[in-house]
Amino acid sequence: MSLGFRSIRALDGIRGLAIILVMLVHFAIVIPDDNIAIRSMKVMFSFGWVGVDLFFALSGFLITGILLDTRKVNNYFSAFYARRVLRIFPLYYSVLIVILAASAALRHRPHDLPLVADQKLYFLYLTNWLVLWKGQWGPNILGHFWSLAVEEQFYLIWPLCVWLLNSKRLAKVTVGASVIALLVRIFWVAHTGISPAIAIATVTRMDTLLCGALAAILFRQAQTLRASNKTHLSPERWRRRPLNLLEGEMQSDLQLPWSAERVDTCSYSHTVNIVTRRSRSVDLSRSPGQQSVQRSAR
């Protein structure tokens, strides 16, 4: 991650807010409807689903920042995917294997565990497509793995886009793909109605990842512009500016052809110093008439 991203401490606050929102929406599922006050609280908690969007946007911002900073290195793809594997796979597969092994050892299989026929999809990061393929989404202790599946599918392609496109075109791609995701959701709801599949399909949830990616692109451009302004306005640059202008005029007066050998800048500086010293040796107190008389006498 770039130093610029690491210095944004507000990102930790956004991550914490996203965690709280996700916890609230899960609390709303298990809290009983005892009275109107609790029901009103559950309605507010139900809006915690935006916490997942915050996670996606934050992920797109950070990961795209890493890709932008490293896209010119030779091991761009191998370094990114190796980092991704080491960061996600050990914990993910450890939890998955332990839960599935424990469920297999039980005499009576709990109803909130994934079906044996569906378990291979968890190993392939395809669980978010289960609802579309099977038409239902029941209680599942591993159901939250769908968000990791969305991210892994997205980052399977996104590094190639960052590598191929410059920042300007990449920004256009993020905007265009986000609009496509919105149109797909509208079309999907209009033809099939509201479905859990719409909420967890990669093509309909990639817009939040892309919004984070767009923020990373704009952030990097702002950093580059700020650094350029600092260089342009540096005191050393402006102290050298009069000498550079004089050197440029002297070079233009020489009218060297393009094929001529370039004259070193140091020689111009030396010439300027000589001219300056000689001009200072002239007695400016003499009038032009006195100077002409003296030249006639010589």
C-alpha positions as CSV (number, residue, x, y, z in Angstrom):
1,M,0.0,0.0,0.0
2,S,1.3,3.4,-0.8
3,L,2.3,5.8,1.9
4,G,-0.4,8.2,0.9
5,F,-3.1,5.5,1.6
6,R,-1.5,4.5,4.9
7,S,-1.6,8.0,6.2
8,I,-5.4,8.2,5.9
9,R,-6.4,7.2,9.4
10,A,-10.1,7.9,8.6
11,L,-10.1,4.6,6.7
12,D,-9.9,2.7,10.0
13,G,-13.0,4.6,11.1
14,I,-14.8,3.6,8.0
15,R,-13.8,0.0,8.5
16,G,-15.1,0.1,12.1
17,L,-18.4,1.7,11.0
18,A,-18.9,-1.0,8.4
19,I,-18.4,-3.7,11.0
20,I,-20.9,-2.1,13.3
21,L,-23.5,-1.8,10.5
22,V,-23.1,-5.4,9.5
23,M,-23.5,-6.6,13.1
24,L,-26.7,-4.5,13.5
25,V,-28.3,-6.0,10.4
26,H,-27.7,-9.5,11.8
27,F,-29.0,-8.5,15.2
28,A,-32.2,-7.4,13.5
29,I,-32.7,-10.9,12.2
30,V,-32.6,-12.6,15.6
31,I,-34.2,-10.0,17.8
32,P,-37.9,-11.0,18.5
33,D,-40.7,-8.5,17.7
34,D,-42.0,-8.0,21.2
35,N,-43.3,-4.5,20.9
36,I,-43.4,-1.5,18.6
37,A,-40.2,0.0,20.1
38,I,-38.2,-3.1,19.2
39,R,-39.8,-3.3,15.8
40,S,-38.8,0.3,15.1
41,M,-35.3,-0.5,16.3
42,K,-35.1,-3.5,14.0
43,V,-36.2,-1.3,11.1
44,M,-33.3,1.0,11.7
45,F,-30.9,-1.9,12.1
46,S,-32.0,-3.3,8.8
47,F,-30.3,-0.5,7.0
48,G,-27.0,-2.0,8.2
49,W,-26.7,-3.8,4.9
50,V,-24.8,-0.7,3.6
51,G,-21.9,-1.8,5.8
52,V,-21.1,-4.4,3.1
53,D,-21.1,-1.7,0.5
54,L,-18.6,0.2,2.7
55,F,-16.4,-2.8,2.9
56,F,-16.5,-3.2,-0.9
57,A,-15.7,0.5,-1.5
58,L,-12.9,0.4,1.0
59,S,-11.5,-2.8,-0.6
60,G,-11.7,-1.3,-4.1
61,F,-9.9,1.9,-2.9
62,L,-7.0,0.1,-1.1
63,I,-6.5,-2.7,-3.6
64,T,-6.6,-0.4,-6.6
65,G,-4.2,1.9,-4.9
66,I,-1.7,-1.0,-4.6
67,L,-2.2,-1.9,-8.2
68,L,-1.6,1.6,-9.4
69,D,1.6,1.9,-7.3
70,T,3.0,-1.4,-8.6
71,R,1.8,-1.7,-12.2
72,K,5.2,-0.8,-13.7
73,V,7.1,-3.5,-11.8
74,N,8.2,-6.7,-13.5
75,N,6.4,-9.0,-11.1
76,Y,3.2,-7.0,-11.1
77,F,0.7,-10.0,-11.4
78,S,2.7,-12.6,-9.5
79,A,3.3,-10.2,-6.6
80,F,-0.3,-9.2,-6.4
81,Y,-1.8,-12.7,-6.5
82,A,0.8,-14.1,-4.1
83,R,0.0,-11.3,-1.6
84,R,-3.7,-12.0,-2.1
85,V,-3.3,-15.8,-1.6
86,L,-1.2,-15.4,1.6
87,R,-3.6,-12.8,3.0
88,I,-6.9,-14.6,2.3
89,F,-6.5,-18.3,1.7
90,P,-4.9,-19.6,4.9
91,L,-7.6,-18.3,7.2
92,Y,-10.5,-18.8,4.7
93,Y,-9.7,-22.5,4.0
94,S,-8.8,-23.2,7.6
95,V,-12.3,-22.1,8.8
96,L,-14.0,-23.8,5.9
97,I,-12.2,-27.2,6.4
98,V,-12.7,-27.2,10.2
99,I,-16.5,-26.4,9.9
100,L,-17.1,-29.0,7.1
101,A,-15.0,-31.6,8.9
102,A,-16.8,-31.1,12.1
103,S,-20.2,-31.2,10.4
104,A,-19.2,-34.5,8.8
105,A,-18.3,-36.0,12.1
106,L,-21.7,-35.2,13.7
107,R,-24.3,-37.9,13.7
108,H,-27.1,-35.5,13.0
109,R,-26.1,-32.9,10.6
110,P,-27.3,-29.3,11.5
111,H,-29.7,-27.7,9.1
112,D,-27.7,-24.5,8.8
113,L,-24.6,-26.1,7.3
114,P,-24.1,-26.1,3.5
115,L,-25.2,-29.2,1.6
116,V,-22.6,-31.7,0.6
117,A,-23.4,-31.1,-3.0
118,D,-22.7,-27.4,-2.6
119,Q,-19.5,-27.6,-0.6
120,K,-17.2,-27.6,-3.7
121,L,-18.5,-24.1,-4.6
122,Y,-17.1,-22.8,-1.3
123,F,-13.6,-24.0,-2.2
124,L,-13.9,-22.3,-5.6
125,Y,-15.2,-19.0,-4.3
126,L,-18.5,-19.4,-6.2
127,T,-21.0,-19.4,-3.3
128,N,-22.6,-16.1,-4.3
129,W,-24.1,-17.8,-7.4
130,L,-25.8,-20.6,-5.4
131,V,-29.1,-18.6,-5.1
132,L,-29.2,-18.0,-8.9
133,W,-28.5,-21.7,-9.7
134,K,-30.7,-23.2,-7.0
135,G,-33.4,-20.5,-6.6
136,Q,-33.2,-20.3,-2.9
137,W,-31.0,-19.1,0.0
138,G,-31.7,-20.7,3.4
139,P,-30.0,-20.4,6.7
140,N,-26.3,-21.1,6.3
141,I,-23.5,-20.7,8.8
142,L,-21.1,-20.0,5.9
143,G,-23.5,-17.8,4.0
144,H,-21.4,-14.7,4.7
145,F,-18.6,-16.1,2.5
146,W,-20.5,-14.8,-0.5
147,S,-18.8,-11.3,0.0
148,L,-15.4,-12.9,-0.3
149,A,-16.5,-14.7,-3.4
150,V,-17.5,-11.4,-5.0
151,E,-14.2,-9.8,-4.2
152,E,-12.1,-12.8,-5.4
153,Q,-14.0,-12.9,-8.7
154,F,-13.6,-9.2,-9.2
155,Y,-9.9,-9.2,-8.4
156,L,-9.4,-12.0,-10.9
157,I,-9.9,-9.5,-13.7
158,W,-9.4,-6.0,-12.3
159,P,-5.5,-6.2,-12.1
160,L,-5.4,-6.8,-15.9
161,C,-7.6,-3.7,-16.4
162,V,-5.3,-1.5,-14.2
163,W,-2.2,-2.9,-16.1
164,L,-3.6,-2.3,-19.6
165,L,-5.2,1.2,-19.2
166,N,-3.9,4.5,-18.1
167,S,-5.5,6.4,-15.3
168,K,-7.8,8.5,-17.5
169,R,-9.2,5.5,-19.4
170,L,-9.4,3.4,-16.2
171,A,-11.6,6.1,-14.6
172,K,-13.9,6.0,-17.6
173,V,-14.1,2.2,-17.2
174,T,-15.0,2.4,-13.6
175,V,-17.8,4.9,-14.3
176,G,-19.1,2.9,-17.3
177,A,-19.1,-0.5,-15.5
178,S,-20.8,1.0,-12.5
179,V,-23.6,2.3,-14.7
180,I,-23.9,-1.2,-16.3
181,A,-24.2,-2.8,-12.8
182,L,-27.0,-0.3,-12.0
183,L,-28.8,-1.1,-15.3
184,V,-28.5,-4.8,-14.7
185,R,-30.1,-4.5,-11.3
186,I,-33.0,-2.5,-12.7
187,F,-33.5,-4.9,-15.5
188,W,-33.3,-7.9,-13.2
189,V,-35.8,-6.6,-10.7
190,A,-38.2,-5.5,-13.5
191,H,-38.3,-9.0,-15.0
192,T,-37.9,-11.4,-12.0
193,G,-38.8,-9.2,-9.0
194,I,-36.7,-8.7,-5.9
195,S,-34.5,-11.7,-5.3
196,P,-31.5,-12.4,-2.9
197,A,-29.5,-13.4,-6.0
198,I,-29.5,-9.7,-7.2
199,A,-28.0,-8.7,-3.9
200,I,-25.1,-11.0,-4.0
201,A,-24.3,-11.5,-7.7
202,T,-20.9,-10.2,-8.8
203,V,-22.2,-8.3,-11.7
204,T,-24.8,-6.4,-9.6
205,R,-22.4,-5.7,-6.6
206,M,-19.3,-4.7,-8.5
207,D,-20.3,-1.0,-8.6
208,T,-19.3,-0.4,-5.0
209,L,-15.9,-2.0,-5.6
210,L,-15.6,0.3,-8.7
211,C,-16.5,3.4,-6.7
212,G,-13.7,2.6,-4.4
213,A,-11.4,2.1,-7.3
214,L,-12.4,5.4,-8.8
215,A,-11.7,7.2,-5.5
216,A,-8.2,5.6,-5.6
217,I,-7.5,6.9,-9.1
218,L,-8.6,10.4,-8.2
219,F,-6.6,10.3,-5.0
220,R,-3.5,9.3,-6.9
221,Q,-4.0,12.0,-9.5
222,A,-4.4,14.6,-6.7
223,Q,-1.2,13.4,-5.1
224,T,0.6,13.7,-8.4
225,L,-0.7,17.2,-9.0
226,R,0.2,18.3,-5.5
227,A,3.8,17.0,-6.0
228,S,4.1,18.8,-9.3
229,N,2.9,22.1,-7.8
230,K,5.5,21.8,-5.1
231,T,8.3,21.3,-7.6
232,H,7.0,24.1,-9.8
233,L,6.9,26.6,-6.9
234,S,10.1,25.6,-5.2
235,P,12.5,28.5,-4.3
236,E,15.4,26.9,-6.0
237,R,13.5,26.6,-9.2
238,W,12.7,30.4,-9.2
239,R,16.3,31.4,-8.2
240,R,17.5,29.6,-11.3
241,R,14.9,31.0,-13.6
242,P,16.6,34.3,-14.6
243,L,19.8,32.5,-15.4
244,N,18.0,29.9,-17.4
245,L,16.2,32.6,-19.4
246,L,19.5,34.3,-20.2
247,E,21.1,31.0,-21.2
248,G,18.2,30.3,-23.4
249,E,18.5,33.6,-25.2
250,M,22.2,33.1,-25.7
251,Q,21.6,29.7,-27.1
252,S,18.9,31.0,-29.5
253,D,21.4,33.7,-30.7
254,L,23.9,31.1,-31.6
255,Q,21.3,29.5,-34.0
256,L,23.0,26.1,-33.8
257,P,21.6,23.5,-36.3
258,W,19.9,20.4,-34.9
259,S,22.9,18.3,-36.0
260,A,25.4,20.5,-34.1
261,E,26.8,19.3,-30.9
262,R,25.0,20.5,-27.7
263,V,26.9,23.1,-25.8
264,D,27.2,22.3,-22.1
265,T,25.1,24.5,-19.9
266,C,28.1,25.1,-17.7
267,S,29.8,26.9,-20.5
268,Y,26.9,29.3,-20.8
269,S,27.0,29.9,-17.0
270,H,30.7,30.7,-17.3
271,T,30.1,33.1,-20.1
272,V,27.3,34.9,-18.2
273,N,29.7,35.3,-15.2
274,I,32.4,36.8,-17.4
275,V,30.0,39.3,-19.0
276,T,28.7,40.2,-15.6
277,R,32.1,40.9,-14.1
278,R,33.2,43.0,-17.1
279,S,30.0,45.1,-16.9
280,R,30.6,45.8,-13.3
281,S,34.2,47.1,-14.1
282,V,32.8,49.9,-16.2
283,D,32.7,53.2,-14.5
284,L,29.0,54.2,-14.7
285,S,29.7,57.6,-13.2
286,R,31.1,58.8,-16.5
287,S,28.8,60.5,-19.0
288,P,28.3,59.2,-22.5
289,G,30.2,62.3,-23.8
290,Q,33.2,61.5,-21.6
291,Q,33.2,57.9,-22.7
292,S,33.2,59.0,-26.4
293,V,36.1,61.5,-25.9
294,Q,38.2,58.9,-24.2
295,R,37.5,56.4,-27.0
296,S,38.6,59.2,-29.6
297,A,41.8,59.8,-27.7
298,R,42.6,56.1,-27.8
